[in-house]
């Protein structure tokens, strides 16, 4: 499984997981992806067959619902909980890396247009 971390997530998370042989790209490390509108980002992730990792439930949940209604498939959404994976703490990158490593190693879900919560 391939992942795309949205702009809110640190590129260091992708660097660490890529170093462990996982295929993870961070939007924040890709100048052509930064500032992309949410629907464009979801479309890009779908084209690249990457599940999108985001804590932006408010914008991406309605988009996912819209896509289902329009019979459009995406590669998956992984929502992170900002209380559990608080970006303002020193433990944030380590905790997100561990959670994503576990998800990627023992992926509990397959197919398309799925939603998972970390």
Protein Blocks (a to p, Z undefined) as FASTA:
>chain_A
ZZdddfkbcfklmmmmmmnopacddfklmmklgopafklmmmmmmmnopacddfblmlmm
mmmmmmmmnopacebdcdddfklmcckbmklmmmmmmmmmmmmmmccbgcehiacdZZ
